């Protein structure tokens, strides 16, 4: 269970949850074909909410590169 930390102002901050010992972390990099970038991003965004709702999911984040198209 995550422990709360205190900020200098005295307010509690939540620390990031720890992955279980048998947990799995995936980092996946995808590149869309030219002209298909928006379609790929749309499809990937539809996966965020259902993936986060899966039992055992601690975090599911989608990132888009700001310096590489596609």
GUSE-439747 format. One record per atom (N, C-alpha, C, O, CB): x, y, z; atom name; residue in three letters. Coordinates in Angstrom, 2 decimals. Glycine has a CB too. Layout:
east=X north=Y up=Z atomo=CA residuo=ALA
...
END
This chain:
east=0.84 north=-1.17 up=0.00 atomo=N residuo=UNK
east=0.00 north=0.00 up=0.00 atomo=CA residuo=UNK
east=0.88 north=1.24 up=0.00 atomo=C residuo=UNK
east=1.90 north=1.29 up=0.70 atomo=O residuo=UNK
east=-0.95 north=0.00 up=1.21 atomo=CB residuo=UNK
east=0.50 north=2.23 up=-0.77 atomo=N residuo=UNK
east=1.30 north=3.45 up=-0.88 atomo=CA residuo=UNK
east=1.22 north=4.25 up=0.42 atomo=C residuo=UNK
east=0.15 north=4.38 up=1.02 atomo=O residuo=UNK
east=0.84 north=4.30 up=-2.07 atomo=CB residuo=UNK
east=2.34 north=4.79 up=0.82 atomo=N residuo=UNK
east=2.38 north=5.65 up=2.00 atomo=CA residuo=UNK
east=2.28 north=7.10 up=1.57 atomo=C residuo=UNK
east=2.73 north=7.48 up=0.49 atomo=O residuo=UNK
east=3.67 north=5.41 up=2.82 atomo=CB residuo=UNK
east=1.70 north=7.90 up=2.42 atomo=N residuo=UNK
east=1.58 north=9.32 up=2.12 atomo=CA residuo=UNK
east=2.82 north=10.05 up=2.62 atomo=C residuo=UNK
east=3.33 north=9.73 up=3.70 atomo=O residuo=UNK
east=0.30 north=9.92 up=2.75 atomo=CB residuo=UNK
east=3.29 north=11.02 up=1.85 atomo=N residuo=UNK
east=4.41 north=11.87 up=2.26 atomo=CA residuo=UNK
east=3.86 north=13.24 up=2.58 atomo=C residuo=UNK
east=2.76 north=13.60 up=2.16 atomo=O residuo=UNK
east=5.49 north=11.96 up=1.14 atomo=CB residuo=UNK
east=4.62 north=14.01 up=3.34 atomo=N residuo=UNK
east=4.20 north=15.38 up=3.65 atomo=CA residuo=UNK
east=5.05 north=16.37 up=2.87 atomo=C residuo=UNK
east=6.28 north=16.27 up=2.82 atomo=O residuo=UNK
east=4.30 north=15.65 up=5.16 atomo=CB residuo=UNK
east=4.37 north=17.33 up=2.26 atomo=N residuo=UNK
east=5.03 north=18.44 up=1.59 atomo=CA residuo=UNK
east=5.50 north=19.42 up=2.64 atomo=C residuo=UNK
east=5.08 north=19.34 up=3.80 atomo=O residuo=UNK
east=4.09 north=19.12 up=0.57 atomo=CB residuo=UNK
east=6.35 north=20.34 up=2.26 atomo=N residuo=UNK
east=6.82 north=21.37 up=3.18 atomo=CA residuo=UNK
east=5.66 north=22.15 up=3.78 atomo=C residuo=UNK
east=5.75 north=22.63 up=4.91 atomo=O residuo=UNK
east=7.79 north=22.32 up=2.46 atomo=CB residuo=UNK
east=4.57 north=22.28 up=3.02 atomo=N residuo=UNK
east=3.41 north=23.02 up=3.51 atomo=CA residuo=UNK
east=2.61 north=22.22 up=4.52 atomo=C residuo=UNK
east=1.67 north=22.74 up=5.12 atomo=O residuo=UNK
east=2.51 north=23.41 up=2.34 atomo=CB residuo=UNK
east=2.97 north=20.96 up=4.73 atomo=N residuo=UNK
east=2.26 north=20.12 up=5.69 atomo=CA residuo=UNK
east=1.19 north=19.24 up=5.05 atomo=C residuo=UNK
east=0.66 north=18.34 up=5.70 atomo=O residuo=UNK
east=1.64 north=20.97 up=6.74 atomo=CB residuo=UNK
east=0.85 north=19.49 up=3.77 atomo=N residuo=UNK
east=-0.14 north=18.67 up=3.10 atomo=CA residuo=UNK
east=0.47 north=17.32 up=2.74 atomo=C residuo=UNK
east=1.66 north=17.21 up=2.46 atomo=O residuo=UNK
east=-0.67 north=19.38 up=1.83 atomo=CB residuo=UNK
east=-0.37 north=16.30 up=2.75 atomo=N residuo=UNK
east=0.11 north=14.96 up=2.42 atomo=CA residuo=UNK
east=0.14 north=14.77 up=0.91 atomo=C residuo=UNK
east=-0.78 north=15.17 up=0.20 atomo=O residuo=UNK
east=-0.78 north=13.89 up=3.08 atomo=CB residuo=UNK
east=1.19 north=14.15 up=0.43 atomo=N residuo=UNK
east=1.32 north=13.76 up=-0.97 atomo=CA residuo=UNK
east=1.28 north=12.25 up=-1.04 atomo=C residuo=UNK
east=1.84 north=11.58 up=-0.17 atomo=O residuo=UNK
east=2.63 north=14.33 up=-1.62 atomo=CB residuo=UNK
east=0.64 north=11.72 up=-2.04 atomo=N residuo=UNK
east=0.63 north=10.28 up=-2.21 atomo=CA residuo=UNK
east=1.87 north=9.86 up=-2.99 atomo=C residuo=UNK
east=2.20 north=10.46 up=-4.01 atomo=O residuo=UNK
east=-0.67 north=9.80 up=-2.93 atomo=CB residuo=UNK
east=2.54 north=8.86 up=-2.50 atomo=N residuo=UNK
east=3.68 north=8.34 up=-3.25 atomo=CA residuo=UNK
east=3.15 north=7.38 up=-4.31 atomo=C residuo=UNK
east=2.05 north=6.84 up=-4.19 atomo=O residuo=UNK
east=4.71 north=7.63 up=-2.31 atomo=CB residuo=UNK
east=3.93 north=7.18 up=-5.34 atomo=N residuo=UNK
east=3.53 north=6.30 up=-6.43 atomo=CA residuo=UNK
east=3.37 north=4.88 up=-5.91 atomo=C residuo=UNK
east=4.15 north=4.44 up=-5.06 atomo=O residuo=UNK
east=4.55 north=6.35 up=-7.58 atomo=CB residuo=UNK
east=2.37 north=4.15 up=-6.41 atomo=N residuo=UNK
east=2.21 north=2.77 up=-5.97 atomo=CA residuo=UNK
east=3.40 north=1.93 up=-6.42 atomo=C residuo=UNK
east=3.99 north=2.18 up=-7.48 atomo=O residuo=UNK
east=0.91 north=2.18 up=-6.51 atomo=CB residuo=UNK
east=3.75 north=0.96 up=-5.63 atomo=N residuo=UNK
east=4.86 north=0.08 up=-5.99 atomo=CA residuo=UNK
east=4.33 north=-1.10 up=-6.78 atomo=C residuo=UNK
east=3.25 north=-1.62 up=-6.50 atomo=O residuo=UNK
east=5.61 north=-0.41 up=-4.73 atomo=CB residuo=UNK
east=5.11 north=-1.51 up=-7.76 atomo=N residuo=UNK
east=4.74 north=-2.68 up=-8.55 atomo=CA residuo=UNK
east=4.93 north=-3.93 up=-7.70 atomo=C residuo=UNK
east=5.90 north=-4.01 up=-6.94 atomo=O residuo=UNK
east=5.58 north=-2.76 up=-9.86 atomo=CB residuo=UNK
east=4.05 north=-4.90 up=-7.82 atomo=N residuo=UNK
east=4.23 north=-6.14 up=-7.08 atomo=CA residuo=UNK
east=5.48 north=-6.87 up=-7.56 atomo=C residuo=UNK
east=5.94 north=-6.64 up=-8.68 atomo=O residuo=UNK
east=3.00 north=-7.04 up=-7.23 atomo=CB residuo=UNK
east=6.01 north=-7.73 up=-6.73 atomo=N residuo=UNK
east=7.24 north=-8.45 up=-7.08 atomo=CA residuo=UNK
east=7.10 north=-9.24 up=-8.37 atomo=C residuo=UNK
east=8.07 north=-9.36 up=-9.12 atomo=O residuo=UNK
east=7.63 north=-9.39 up=-5.95 atomo=CB residuo=UNK
east=5.93 north=-9.77 up=-8.63 atomo=N residuo=UNK
east=5.74 north=-10.54 up=-9.85 atomo=CA residuo=UNK
east=5.07 north=-9.71 up=-10.95 atomo=C residuo=UNK
east=4.54 north=-10.26 up=-11.91 atomo=O residuo=UNK
east=4.90 north=-11.79 up=-9.56 atomo=CB residuo=UNK
east=5.10 north=-8.38 up=-10.80 atomo=N residuo=UNK
east=4.47 north=-7.49 up=-11.77 atomo=CA residuo=UNK
east=5.26 north=-7.42 up=-13.08 atomo=C residuo=UNK
east=6.42 north=-7.82 up=-13.15 atomo=O residuo=UNK
east=4.33 north=-6.11 up=-11.19 atomo=CB residuo=UNK
east=4.60 north=-6.91 up=-14.07 atomo=N residuo=UNK
east=5.20 north=-6.77 up=-15.40 atomo=CA residuo=UNK
east=5.08 north=-5.31 up=-15.83 atomo=C residuo=UNK
east=4.02 north=-4.71 up=-15.71 atomo=O residuo=UNK
east=4.51 north=-7.72 up=-16.43 atomo=CB residuo=UNK
east=6.16 north=-4.76 up=-16.34 atomo=N residuo=UNK
east=6.15 north=-3.41 up=-16.89 atomo=CA residuo=UNK
east=6.45 north=-3.51 up=-18.37 atomo=C residuo=UNK
east=7.43 north=-4.13 up=-18.78 atomo=O residuo=UNK
east=7.19 north=-2.49 up=-16.16 atomo=CB residuo=UNK
east=5.61 north=-2.90 up=-19.17 atomo=N residuo=UNK
east=5.82 north=-2.88 up=-20.62 atomo=CA residuo=UNK
east=6.04 north=-1.45 up=-21.07 atomo=C residuo=UNK
east=5.31 north=-0.55 up=-20.67 atomo=O residuo=UNK
east=4.63 north=-3.51 up=-21.37 atomo=CB residuo=UNK
east=7.02 north=-1.25 up=-21.90 atomo=N residuo=UNK
east=7.24 north=0.03 up=-22.57 atomo=CA residuo=UNK
east=7.22 north=-0.29 up=-24.05 atomo=C residuo=UNK
east=8.07 north=-1.03 up=-24.55 atomo=O residuo=UNK
east=8.61 north=0.73 up=-22.12 atomo=CB residuo=UNK
east=6.25 north=0.25 up=-24.74 atomo=N residuo=UNK
east=6.05 north=-0.08 up=-26.15 atomo=CA residuo=UNK
east=6.18 north=1.19 up=-26.97 atomo=C residuo=UNK
east=5.56 north=2.20 up=-26.65 atomo=O residuo=UNK
east=4.68 north=-0.76 up=-26.38 atomo=CB residuo=UNK
east=6.96 north=1.14 up=-28.02 atomo=N residuo=UNK
east=7.10 north=2.27 up=-28.93 atomo=CA residuo=UNK
east=6.50 north=1.88 up=-30.28 atomo=C residuo=UNK
east=6.86 north=0.86 up=-30.86 atomo=O residuo=UNK
east=8.61 north=2.70 up=-29.09 atomo=CB residuo=UNK
east=5.59 north=2.70 up=-30.76 atomo=N residuo=UNK
east=4.94 north=2.46 up=-32.05 atomo=CA residuo=UNK
east=5.18 north=3.66 up=-32.94 atomo=C residuo=UNK
east=5.27 north=4.79 up=-32.47 atomo=O residuo=UNK
east=3.43 north=2.19 up=-31.87 atomo=CB residuo=UNK
east=5.27 north=3.41 up=-34.23 atomo=N residuo=UNK
east=5.39 north=4.48 up=-35.21 atomo=CA residuo=UNK
east=4.34 north=4.23 up=-36.29 atomo=C residuo=UNK
east=4.30 north=3.16 up=-36.90 atomo=O residuo=UNK
east=6.84 north=4.57 up=-35.82 atomo=CB residuo=UNK
east=3.50 north=5.23 up=-36.51 atomo=N residuo=UNK
east=2.44 north=5.12 up=-37.51 atomo=CA residuo=UNK
east=3.02 north=5.28 up=-38.90 atomo=C residuo=UNK
east=4.05 north=5.93 up=-39.10 atomo=O residuo=UNK
east=1.34 north=6.17 up=-37.27 atomo=CB residuo=UNK
east=2.36 north=4.68 up=-39.85 atomo=N residuo=UNK
east=2.73 north=4.90 up=-41.24 atomo=CA residuo=UNK
east=2.39 north=6.35 up=-41.59 atomo=C residuo=UNK
east=1.44 north=6.91 up=-41.04 atomo=O residuo=UNK
east=2.01 north=3.90 up=-42.20 atomo=CB residuo=UNK
east=3.14 north=6.95 up=-42.49 atomo=N residuo=UNK
east=2.85 north=8.34 up=-42.87 atomo=CA residuo=UNK
east=1.38 north=8.51 up=-43.28 atomo=C residuo=UNK
east=0.85 north=7.72 up=-44.07 atomo=O residuo=UNK
east=3.77 north=8.78 up=-44.02 atomo=CB residuo=UNK
east=0.75 north=9.54 up=-42.74 atomo=N residuo=UNK
east=-0.65 north=9.81 up=-43.03 atomo=CA residuo=UNK
east=-1.63 north=9.07 up=-42.13 atomo=C residuo=UNK
east=-2.83 north=9.34 up=-42.18 atomo=O residuo=UNK
east=-0.93 north=9.46 up=-44.44 atomo=CB residuo=UNK
east=-1.14 north=8.15 up=-41.31 atomo=N residuo=UNK
east=-2.02 north=7.35 up=-40.44 atomo=CA residuo=UNK
east=-1.83 north=7.69 up=-38.96 atomo=C residuo=UNK
east=-2.36 north=6.99 up=-38.10 atomo=O residuo=UNK
east=-1.75 north=5.86 up=-40.65 atomo=CB residuo=UNK
east=-1.10 north=8.76 up=-38.67 atomo=N residuo=UNK
east=-0.78 north=9.12 up=-37.29 atomo=CA residuo=UNK
east=-2.03 north=9.34 up=-36.44 atomo=C residuo=UNK
east=-2.14 north=8.81 up=-35.34 atomo=O residuo=UNK
east=0.08 north=10.36 up=-37.27 atomo=CB residuo=UNK
east=-2.97 north=10.13 up=-36.95 atomo=N residuo=UNK
east=-4.18 north=10.45 up=-36.18 atomo=CA residuo=UNK
east=-5.01 north=9.21 up=-35.91 atomo=C residuo=UNK
east=-5.57 north=9.06 up=-34.82 atomo=O residuo=UNK
east=-5.03 north=11.49 up=-36.93 atomo=CB residuo=UNK
east=-5.10 north=8.33 up=-36.87 atomo=N residuo=UNK
east=-5.86 north=7.08 up=-36.69 atomo=CA residuo=UNK
east=-5.26 north=6.19 up=-35.63 atomo=C residuo=UNK
east=-5.98 north=5.61 up=-34.81 atomo=O residuo=UNK
east=-5.94 north=6.33 up=-38.00 atomo=CB residuo=UNK
east=-3.93 north=6.07 up=-35.64 atomo=N residuo=UNK
east=-3.27 north=5.24 up=-34.63 atomo=CA residuo=UNK
east=-3.46 north=5.84 up=-33.25 atomo=C residuo=UNK
east=-3.76 north=5.12 up=-32.29 atomo=O residuo=UNK
east=-1.76 north=5.10 up=-34.95 atomo=CB residuo=UNK
east=-3.28 north=7.15 up=-33.14 atomo=N residuo=UNK
east=-3.46 north=7.78 up=-31.83 atomo=CA residuo=UNK
east=-4.88 north=7.60 up=-31.32 atomo=C residuo=UNK
east=-5.09 north=7.32 up=-30.14 atomo=O residuo=UNK
east=-3.12 north=9.28 up=-31.91 atomo=CB residuo=UNK
east=-5.87 north=7.75 up=-32.19 atomo=N residuo=UNK
east=-7.27 north=7.57 up=-31.80 atomo=CA residuo=UNK
east=-7.51 north=6.15 up=-31.27 atomo=C residuo=UNK
east=-8.13 north=5.97 up=-30.23 atomo=O residuo=UNK
east=-8.21 north=7.86 up=-32.99 atomo=CB residuo=UNK
east=-7.01 north=5.16 up=-31.99 atomo=N residuo=UNK
east=-7.19 north=3.77 up=-31.57 atomo=CA residuo=UNK
east=-6.50 north=3.50 up=-30.23 atomo=C residuo=UNK
east=-7.06 north=2.83 up=-29.37 atomo=O residuo=UNK
east=-6.64 north=2.81 up=-32.64 atomo=CB residuo=UNK
east=-5.29 north=4.03 up=-30.06 atomo=N residuo=UNK
east=-4.57 north=3.81 up=-28.81 atomo=CA residuo=UNK
east=-5.27 north=4.49 up=-27.64 atomo=C residuo=UNK
east=-5.31 north=3.95 up=-26.54 atomo=O residuo=UNK
east=-3.14 north=4.33 up=-28.93 atomo=CB residuo=UNK
east=-5.83 north=5.68 up=-27.87 atomo=N residuo=UNK
east=-6.55 north=6.39 up=-26.81 atomo=CA residuo=UNK
east=-7.78 north=5.61 up=-26.34 atomo=C residuo=UNK
east=-8.17 north=5.72 up=-25.18 atomo=O residuo=UNK
east=-6.96 north=7.78 up=-27.28 atomo=CB residuo=UNK
east=-8.40 north=4.83 up=-27.24 atomo=N residuo=UNK
east=-9.57 north=4.05 up=-26.84 atomo=CA residuo=UNK
east=-9.19 north=2.91 up=-25.88 atomo=C residuo=UNK
east=-10.06 north=2.34 up=-25.21 atomo=O residuo=UNK
east=-10.27 north=3.47 up=-28.07 atomo=CB residuo=UNK
east=-7.92 north=2.58 up=-25.81 atomo=N residuo=UNK
east=-7.46 north=1.49 up=-24.94 atomo=CA residuo=UNK
east=-7.15 north=1.95 up=-23.52 atomo=C residuo=UNK
east=-7.06 north=1.11 up=-22.61 atomo=O residuo=UNK
east=-6.24 north=0.84 up=-25.53 atomo=CB residuo=UNK
east=-6.99 north=3.24 up=-23.30 atomo=N residuo=UNK
east=-6.54 north=3.73 up=-21.99 atomo=CA residuo=UNK
east=-7.53 north=3.39 up=-20.88 atomo=C residuo=UNK
east=-7.15 north=2.75 up=-19.91 atomo=O residuo=UNK
east=-6.33 north=5.24 up=-22.05 atomo=CB residuo=UNK
east=-8.79 north=3.80 up=-21.00 atomo=N residuo=UNK
east=-9.77 north=3.59 up=-19.93 atomo=CA residuo=UNK
east=-10.00 north=2.10 up=-19.65 atomo=C residuo=UNK
east=-9.94 north=1.70 up=-18.49 atomo=O residuo=UNK
east=-11.10 north=4.26 up=-20.30 atomo=CB residuo=UNK
east=-10.25 north=1.26 up=-20.67 atomo=N residuo=UNK
east=-10.47 north=-0.15 up=-20.35 atomo=CA residuo=UNK
east=-9.22 north=-0.83 up=-19.79 atomo=C residuo=UNK
east=-9.33 north=-1.74 up=-18.96 atomo=O residuo=UNK
east=-10.92 north=-0.88 up=-21.60 atomo=CB residuo=UNK
east=-8.05 north=-0.41 up=-20.21 atomo=N residuo=UNK
east=-6.83 north=-1.01 up=-19.67 atomo=CA residuo=UNK
east=-6.63 north=-0.63 up=-18.22 atomo=C residuo=UNK
east=-6.24 north=-1.48 up=-17.41 atomo=O residuo=UNK
east=-5.61 north=-0.56 up=-20.49 atomo=CB residuo=UNK
east=-6.90 north=0.61 up=-17.87 atomo=N residuo=UNK
east=-6.78 north=1.05 up=-16.48 atomo=CA residuo=UNK
east=-7.79 north=0.33 up=-15.59 atomo=C residuo=UNK
east=-7.55 north=0.15 up=-14.40 atomo=O residuo=UNK
east=-6.98 north=2.57 up=-16.38 atomo=CB residuo=UNK
east=-8.93 north=-0.08 up=-16.16 atomo=N residuo=UNK
east=-9.98 north=-0.75 up=-15.39 atomo=CA residuo=UNK
east=-9.67 north=-2.23 up=-15.15 atomo=C residuo=UNK
east=-10.33 north=-2.87 up=-14.34 atomo=O residuo=UNK
east=-11.31 north=-0.62 up=-16.10 atomo=CB residuo=UNK
east=-8.69 north=-2.78 up=-15.85 atomo=N residuo=UNK
east=-8.36 north=-4.19 up=-15.68 atomo=CA residuo=UNK
east=-7.84 north=-4.47 up=-14.28 atomo=C residuo=UNK
east=-7.09 north=-3.68 up=-13.71 atomo=O residuo=UNK
east=-7.33 north=-4.63 up=-16.71 atomo=CB residuo=UNK
east=-8.25 north=-5.58 up=-13.74 atomo=N residuo=UNK
east=-7.82 north=-5.99 up=-12.41 atomo=CA residuo=UNK
east=-6.28 north=-6.07 up=-12.39 atomo=C residuo=UNK
east=-5.67 north=-6.69 up=-13.26 atomo=O residuo=UNK
east=-8.46 north=-7.37 up=-12.01 atomo=CB residuo=UNK
east=-5.69 north=-5.45 up=-11.40 atomo=N residuo=UNK
east=-4.24 north=-5.50 up=-11.24 atomo=CA residuo=UNK
east=-3.48 north=-4.40 up=-11.96 atomo=C residuo=UNK
east=-2.27 north=-4.25 up=-11.76 atomo=O residuo=UNK
east=-3.75 north=-6.80 up=-11.72 atomo=CB residuo=UNK
east=-4.17 north=-3.63 up=-12.80 atomo=N residuo=UNK
east=-3.48 north=-2.55 up=-13.51 atomo=CA residuo=UNK
east=-3.14 north=-1.44 up=-12.52 atomo=C residuo=UNK
east=-4.03 north=-0.91 up=-11.86 atomo=O residuo=UNK
east=-4.35 north=-1.99 up=-14.68 atomo=CB residuo=UNK
east=-1.88 north=-1.09 up=-12.43 atomo=N residuo=UNK
east=-1.43 north=-0.02 up=-11.54 atomo=CA residuo=UNK
east=-1.37 north=1.30 up=-12.29 atomo=C residuo=UNK
east=-1.76 north=2.34 up=-11.76 atomo=O residuo=UNK
east=-0.06 north=-0.36 up=-10.93 atomo=CB residuo=UNK
east=-0.89 north=1.25 up=-13.51 atomo=N residuo=UNK
east=-0.79 north=2.47 up=-14.31 atomo=CA residuo=UNK
east=-0.82 north=2.09 up=-15.79 atomo=C residuo=UNK
east=-0.31 north=1.05 up=-16.19 atomo=O residuo=UNK
east=0.49 north=3.27 up=-13.97 atomo=CB residuo=UNK
east=-1.41 north=2.95 up=-16.58 atomo=N residuo=UNK
east=-1.42 north=2.78 up=-18.03 atomo=CA residuo=UNK
east=-1.38 north=4.19 up=-18.59 atomo=C residuo=UNK
east=-2.35 north=4.94 up=-18.47 atomo=O residuo=UNK
east=-2.70 north=1.97 up=-18.54 atomo=CB residuo=UNK
east=-0.28 north=4.54 up=-19.19 atomo=N residuo=UNK
east=-0.09 north=5.89 up=-19.71 atomo=CA residuo=UNK
east=0.26 north=5.85 up=-21.18 atomo=C residuo=UNK
east=1.03 north=5.00 up=-21.63 atomo=O residuo=UNK
east=1.00 north=6.62 up=-18.92 atomo=CB residuo=UNK
east=-0.31 north=6.76 up=-21.91 atomo=N residuo=UNK
east=-0.05 north=6.89 up=-23.34 atomo=CA residuo=UNK
east=0.70 north=8.19 up=-23.56 atomo=C residuo=UNK
east=0.26 north=9.25 up=-23.10 atomo=O residuo=UNK
east=-1.37 north=6.85 up=-24.18 atomo=CB residuo=UNK
east=1.82 north=8.13 up=-24.23 atomo=N residuo=UNK
east=2.63 north=9.32 up=-24.50 atomo=CA residuo=UNK
east=2.80 north=9.49 up=-26.00 atomo=C residuo=UNK
east=2.89 north=8.51 up=-26.74 atomo=O residuo=UNK
east=4.02 north=9.21 up=-23.80 atomo=CB residuo=UNK
east=2.84 north=10.73 up=-26.43 atomo=N residuo=UNK
east=3.07 north=11.06 up=-27.84 atomo=CA residuo=UNK
east=4.34 north=11.90 up=-27.91 atomo=C residuo=UNK
east=4.49 north=12.87 up=-27.17 atomo=O residuo=UNK
east=1.83 north=11.82 up=-28.47 atomo=CB residuo=UNK
east=5.22 north=11.52 up=-28.79 atomo=N residuo=UNK
east=6.48 north=12.26 up=-28.94 atomo=CA residuo=UNK
east=6.20 north=13.66 up=-29.48 atomo=C residuo=UNK
east=5.43 north=13.83 up=-30.42 atomo=O residuo=UNK
east=7.45 north=11.51 up=-29.87 atomo=CB residuo=UNK
east=6.85 north=14.63 up=-28.87 atomo=N residuo=UNK
east=6.70 north=16.00 up=-29.34 atomo=CA residuo=UNK
east=7.76 north=16.37 up=-30.37 atomo=C residuo=UNK
east=7.67 north=17.41 up=-31.02 atomo=O residuo=UNK
east=6.77 north=16.96 up=-28.16 atomo=CB residuo=UNK
east=8.76 north=15.51 up=-30.53 atomo=N residuo=UNK
east=9.83 north=15.85 up=-31.46 atomo=CA residuo=UNK
east=9.96 north=14.86 up=-32.63 atomo=C residuo=UNK
east=10.77 north=15.08 up=-33.52 atomo=O residuo=UNK
east=11.13 north=15.91 up=-30.72 atomo=CB residuo=UNK
east=9.18 north=13.78 up=-32.63 atomo=N residuo=UNK
east=9.22 north=12.83 up=-33.73 atomo=CA residuo=UNK
east=7.80 north=12.61 up=-34.24 atomo=C residuo=UNK
east=6.94 north=12.14 up=-33.49 atomo=O residuo=UNK
east=9.86 north=11.48 up=-33.29 atomo=CB residuo=UNK
east=7.54 north=12.93 up=-35.49 atomo=N residuo=UNK
east=6.20 north=12.70 up=-36.02 atomo=CA residuo=UNK
east=5.88 north=11.21 up=-36.10 atomo=C residuo=UNK
east=6.76 north=10.38 up=-36.31 atomo=O residuo=UNK
east=6.06 north=13.34 up=-37.40 atomo=CB residuo=UNK
east=4.62 north=10.90 up=-35.94 atomo=N residuo=UNK
east=4.18 north=9.52 up=-36.12 atomo=CA residuo=UNK
east=4.28 north=8.69 up=-34.88 atomo=C residuo=UNK
east=3.94 north=7.51 up=-34.90 atomo=O residuo=UNK
east=4.95 north=8.87 up=-37.18 atomo=CB residuo=UNK
END
